[in-house]
Amino acid sequence: MHIAIAGNIGSGKTTLAKLLSKHYGWEAHFEDLESNPYLNNFYEDMQRWSFNLQIYFLNSRFRQIIDIRKTGQAVIQDRTIYEDAYIFAPNLHAMGLMTTRDFENYSSLFELISTFIKPPDLLIYLKASVPTLVKQIQKRGREYENTIRLDYLKKLNERYESWINKYELGSKLIVNVDENNFSEYPTDLGKVIQKIDAEIHGLF
């Protein structure tokens, strides 16, 4: 069983993945942030490094999906390959931070890769307003995220909403992070788990 968590920067994906991994005993797969050679450069100069970063993430997440399928175990994944292709890369292109040539190259590669992958059995989308995202980004204090612009987060949020409304590759569950603080309150986490249990039982 493959469960994936989607959501904007600072929505709480990693935190929820850890909590669900502990609760269910699922193996957790996280974003490769620490060893990512492009992340710091990207936030310093998005236009120069956008294509490099997106190709790195595409490669990393494709490998992750292959590993998940090989294990045959129940896995919880922090962020999906679809978010890069349908949200982050198009947003960079629309903002003039990725050239049309690079975007078309990236899109063509994703299109090819997508023929070899299976979507998650359940997608959990963490919906959060920009103020909530900013608060949580500041709370975790990653240095390279200090330069993230509000308009960048806002545009990403708009794309997330559009994408999740059209998502039909499998089951999905939407958690409103503005109203559910699962990271601090066990009762809120319990509500999320209750909804996940209902979805999981419907999968089999």
N, C-alpha and C positions, 0 to 999 in steps of 0.2 A: 504494500500500500504506500502510495506516494502522496503526501500532503504538502502543499506549498503555501507560503505566506507572501502576499504582495502588499505593497504600500510605498508611499513617498518616503523621502529621506527624513528620518526622525519619527516615523509613525509607530515604531516599537516592534518591528519584525524580529530582530535578534532576541529581544527580551521575551517575546511570546514563544519563539522557537525553543528557547532554553526551558521555559516553564512547562511547555507541552511535552518536551522530551523527557523531563523529569517525571511528569504526571503519568504519561502513558508508557514510558520506557522505550520511546522511539529513538532511533539514531538521528542526530541532528547534523545537517549540512549547512555551513554558514558561508557568507560571502567572503571571498579572498581579499580582505582589505589590507592586512598588515604587510603582505608580501607583494602587493600590487605596485609595480614600478612606475605607474603613470598617474596615480591619484593626486599626489601633491602637486605635480606639474600642471595637471588639468585645472585644479582650482585656482592656480596662479595665472594660467593663460589658457582659457577654455578653447579658444579658436585654434590654437596651435596643436593641442593635445586631444581634442575631442574624438577624432577618428581612431587614434591609437588606443585610447581608453576603451572605446566601444568594442573594438576588435578583441582586445584583451578579455573583456567581460564575456563576449560571445564565445570565445574559445574556452574560457574557464567554466562557464555554465553548461556548455555542451559536454565537456568532460565529466562534470558533476552529474548530469543526467544519465550518462552512460554508466557511471559508478553506481548510481542509485538503482538502476535496473539490474545490474549484475548482482547486487547483494541479495535481492529477493526478500529483504526485510522491510518493516514499516519504517518509513523515513519522513522527517519533517525538514523542509527546505526553506532557507531564508532567501527570499526573492527568486523570481522566475526568469527564464530566458526571454519570455514574451514582453516583459516590461522594458527591456533594453530596446527591443525591436519596434514596439508600438508606442513607447512613451519617450524614453530618453534620447534615442537617436533622432526621431522625427522632430523632437523639440529643439535639439541642437541645430538641426538643419533649418527649422523655421526661424530661429533666432539669429541666423547668419553665422553660427559658430561652427558649422560643418558645411563644406562645399557640396554642391549638388553631385559632383563627380564622386566624392567620397561616400556620400549618403547612398547613392545608387549602387555603388560597389558593396557597401555594407548590407543593404537590403537584399541584393542578389545572393550574397553568401548566407544570410539568414534563411532565405527562401529554400535554399538547397538543404541546409541543416535541418530545417523544420520537417522535411520529408523523412528524416531518420529518428525523430523523437515522438514520444507519446506524452500527451498532457497529463498533469497531476490528476489523481482521483478526486481530490478536493482542493479547491483554491480558497484560501482565507484572505479577504481583502481588508486591510486596516485603513479605514476612512478617517482622515483628520484634517481639521482646518489649518490654515497657515500659522495662526498664533500658537496652536498646540504643537505644530512641527517645530517652530522656532524655540519654544520653551524646552522641548525635549532635546533638541540639538545643542542648545546652550548647557543643558544639564549634564550631558555626557562629555562635553568639553574636548572634542577632537579638534586639534589645532588647524588641520587643513580645511575644516568646515566653517571656520570663522568668516571666510570671505563669500559664503553662499548668499546670493542676492534674493530679496523677497520676491521680486518679479519672476525669478527662476523657479522658486518653489510654487508660486501661484500658477504659472503656466504648466508645470508638471502635474499639479492637482487637477487642473482642467482636463488634461489628457488622460489622467487616471480615471476620472469620472466617466469620460466618454468610452474608454476601453472596457471598464468593468460592466457598464450597462449593455455592451454588445457581446460580452464574453459568453460563449456557448460551447466551449471545448469540453466542459465537464461540470460537475457540481461546484457551486460557489457559496460562500458564506461571508456576509459583510458585517464587520464589527466597527461601530462608531467609537473611535478613541476619545472623542470629545466628551462622551457620556459614559465611557467604561475605562477606568484606570486599573487595568489588570496587573500592572507592574507593582502597585502599592497595596491594593485591596484584594484579599483572597475571595471575598464575596463576588467581586467583579470578575475575577478569573473563573470562579465557579460558573457564572452565567455563560461565559465563552465556552467552557468545557461541556456544559449541558447542550449547547447548540451544536457543538462538534459531534457529540455522541449521537444526536438525532440524525445528523448528516451521514455519519459513518454507518449507522445501522441501515440507512436507506441505500447504501452502496452495495450491500450484499443480500 
